[in-house]
Amino acid sequence: MSLHQSESPTVRKSLPLSERDRADLDQMMESDLHRQALSRLSKEAVPSEASEARVLHALLTAGLAAVRDEVEAAGYAQIAAEQDSASRKKVARRRRPSWADE
């Protein structure tokens, strides 16, 4: 969902920011290391002259990617648990009951 140069935003939303949020945003805007990390996480260029809106969009993109990764990991864990459960049941069905030799 990265914003490409040819795309223009279709909606602008207001975003309430706490003092801590403002401080974090200022740090993102001022710190080369933070912008570089944000660029990697969001897969968007966040240059030193980036606007607040651009930085916020990159933060949103990085956050959404992290949520998607978490959902995907949870989904894979659920599939693995279901497969493990199904394979245990399959083995149990093939196992000869203890009373069969009596």
Secondary structure as UniProt FT lines:
FT   TURN            5..6
FT   HELIX           19..30
FT   HELIX           32..42
FT   TURN            48..49
FT   HELIX           52..94
FT   HELIX           98..101
//
